Amino acid sequence: MHEPIPHMQDFFEAIDIVTSFTGREVYYMASVDKVYMPDISGIMEQAHQIRLDSYSTFI
């Protein structure tokens, strides 16, 4: 399990918009004025997959 990044936690607490850490995608839904993001473990998994995908294009 990954720990939250303190300065990012502070950022989301400081902005004046509801942020829901759920799902697998990052997007803004204007109809409910809400940002949706995966939780930290989902973000780390996506970053790892991007690195793997990028590496495979070079070999």
C-alpha positions as a Markdown table, in Angstrom:
| # | Residue | x | y | z |
|---|---|---|---|---|
| 1 | Met | 0.0 | 0.0 | 0.0 |
| 2 | His | 1.3 | 3.5 | -0.8 |
| 3 | Glu | 1.2 | 6.4 | 1.5 |
| 4 | Pro | -0.3 | 9.8 | 0.5 |
| 5 | Ile | 2.2 | 12.4 | -0.5 |
| 6 | Pro | 1.9 | 15.2 | 2.1 |
| 7 | His | 2.3 | 18.2 | -0.2 |
| 8 | Met | -0.3 | 16.7 | -2.6 |
| 9 | Gln | -2.6 | 16.0 | 0.2 |
| 10 | Asp | -2.2 | 19.7 | 1.2 |
| 11 | Phe | -3.0 | 20.8 | -2.4 |
| 12 | Phe | -6.2 | 18.8 | -2.6 |
| 13 | Glu | -7.3 | 20.2 | 0.8 |
| 14 | Ala | -6.5 | 23.8 | -0.3 |
| 15 | Ile | -8.4 | 23.8 | -3.6 |
| 16 | Asp | -12.0 | 24.7 | -3.5 |
| 17 | Ile | -13.4 | 21.6 | -5.3 |
| 18 | Val | -14.7 | 18.3 | -4.2 |
| 19 | Thr | -12.2 | 15.5 | -5.1 |
| 20 | Ser | -13.3 | 11.9 | -5.0 |
| 21 | Phe | -10.5 | 9.3 | -4.9 |
| 22 | Thr | -12.2 | 6.4 | -6.6 |
| 23 | Gly | -12.1 | 4.6 | -9.9 |
| 24 | Arg | -9.2 | 4.2 | -12.4 |
| 25 | Glu | -9.4 | 7.4 | -14.3 |
| 26 | Val | -8.7 | 11.1 | -13.7 |
| 27 | Tyr | -11.4 | 13.5 | -14.9 |
| 28 | Tyr | -13.5 | 16.5 | -14.0 |
| 29 | Met | -17.3 | 16.2 | -14.1 |
| 30 | Ala | -18.7 | 19.7 | -14.5 |
| 31 | Ser | -22.4 | 18.7 | -13.9 |
| 32 | Val | -21.5 | 17.9 | -10.3 |
| 33 | Asp | -18.4 | 20.1 | -10.0 |
| 34 | Lys | -16.2 | 17.3 | -8.9 |
| 35 | Val | -12.8 | 15.8 | -9.7 |
| 36 | Tyr | -12.4 | 12.1 | -9.8 |
| 37 | Met | -9.0 | 10.4 | -9.3 |
| 38 | Pro | -7.8 | 6.9 | -8.5 |
| 39 | Asp | -6.4 | 6.5 | -5.0 |
| 40 | Ile | -2.7 | 6.7 | -4.6 |
| 41 | Ser | -2.1 | 2.9 | -5.2 |
| 42 | Gly | -4.0 | 3.2 | -8.5 |
| 43 | Ile | -1.9 | 6.2 | -9.6 |
| 44 | Met | 1.3 | 4.3 | -8.7 |
| 45 | Glu | 0.1 | 1.2 | -10.7 |
| 46 | Gln | -0.6 | 3.4 | -13.7 |
| 47 | Ala | 2.8 | 5.1 | -13.5 |
| 48 | His | 4.5 | 1.7 | -13.3 |
| 49 | Gln | 2.5 | 0.5 | -16.4 |
| 50 | Ile | 3.5 | 3.6 | -18.3 |
| 51 | Arg | 7.2 | 3.0 | -17.6 |
| 52 | Leu | 6.8 | -0.6 | -18.8 |
| 53 | Asp | 5.0 | 0.4 | -21.9 |
| 54 | Ser | 7.6 | 3.1 | -22.7 |
| 55 | Tyr | 10.5 | 0.6 | -22.1 |
| 56 | Ser | 8.9 | -1.9 | -24.5 |
| 57 | Thr | 8.8 | 0.6 | -27.3 |
| 58 | Phe | 12.6 | 0.8 | -27.2 |
| 59 | Ile | 13.4 | -2.9 | -27.3 |
